Amino acid sequence: MKHWILDGHDIVETDLMTWAMWFETADRRVANDHVGDKRVSTVFLGIDHNFGDEGPPLLFETMVFGEGSFSEQACDRYSTWEEAVEGHARMVDSLKQPA
């Protein structure tokens, strides 16, 4: 299993121990917003969540949670900081649209 850390917004592949030490204190948050009773959170994961054999590693994740609940409402994953920022904004915008 490969591991990555952030250097600013740059992704750096590293060994397990370096990743673990960085992970303990790192600010992994890309963005966090509230839309009505939902919370949209986007974070750097540091391990690949692309569980297939094709495509780039998915190292960032946006999740939507119901207020007061940890139940997942929606989830998207991305390979780069820029994709994560854009994906977060799309998720926030989609929650602002009338049902």
C-alpha positions in Angstrom: 0.0 0.0 0.0 1.3 3.4 -0.9 1.1 6.5 1.3 1.0 10.2 0.5 1.3 13.5 2.5 0.7 17.1 1.5 3.4 19.7 1.1 1.2 22.7 0.8 -1.2 21.6 -1.9 1.3 19.2 -3.5 1.0 15.5 -3.0 4.2 13.7 -2.0 4.5 9.9 -1.9 6.2 8.7 1.3 6.8 5.7 3.5 4.4 4.4 6.1 6.2 5.9 9.2 6.6 9.3 7.6 2.9 9.3 6.6 1.8 8.1 10.1 3.8 10.8 11.9 2.5 13.5 9.5 -1.1 12.2 9.7 -1.2 12.6 13.5 -0.9 16.4 13.4 -1.7 17.4 9.8 -4.4 19.8 8.8 -6.0 17.6 6.1 -9.1 19.8 5.5 -9.6 21.2 2.0 -13.0 22.7 2.8 -16.0 22.5 5.2 -19.4 24.1 4.6 -22.9 23.9 6.0 -25.9 24.0 3.6 -29.2 24.0 5.6 -29.0 21.0 7.9 -26.2 19.3 5.9 -22.5 19.5 6.4 -20.1 19.2 3.4 -16.6 18.1 4.3 -13.6 17.6 1.9 -10.4 16.2 3.3 -7.1 14.7 2.1 -7.0 10.9 2.9 -3.4 10.1 2.3 -4.1 6.6 1.1 -5.6 5.5 -2.2 -9.3 5.0 -2.2 -9.4 3.8 -5.8 -10.0 0.2 -5.1 -9.8 -0.8 -8.8 -6.8 -1.5 -10.9 -7.2 1.4 -13.3 -6.9 5.1 -13.0 -5.0 7.5 -10.7 -5.1 7.2 -6.9 -8.1 8.8 -5.2 -6.6 10.7 -2.3 -9.3 13.3 -1.5 -12.9 12.8 -0.4 -16.0 15.0 -0.1 -18.7 13.7 2.1 -22.1 15.1 3.0 -23.5 14.5 6.4 -26.9 15.2 7.9 -26.8 17.7 10.8 -26.4 15.9 14.1 -25.8 12.6 12.4 -22.7 10.8 11.1 -24.7 9.0 8.5 -23.2 9.6 5.0 -25.5 11.4 2.6 -23.2 11.5 -0.5 -19.5 10.9 -1.3 -17.1 11.8 -4.1 -13.4 11.2 -4.4 -10.6 13.0 -6.3 -6.9 12.7 -7.2 -5.7 16.3 -6.8 -6.2 19.3 -4.5 -7.7 21.3 -7.4 -10.2 18.5 -8.2 -11.1 18.3 -4.6 -11.8 22.1 -4.3 -13.9 22.0 -7.5 -15.8 18.8 -6.4 -16.5 20.4 -3.0 -17.9 23.5 -4.7 -20.1 21.3 -7.0 -21.4 19.4 -4.0 -22.3 22.6 -2.1 -24.0 24.0 -5.2 -26.0 20.8 -5.8 -27.3 21.0 -2.2 -28.4 24.6 -2.8 -30.6 23.6 -5.7 -34.3 23.2 -5.1 -35.4 19.6 -4.7 
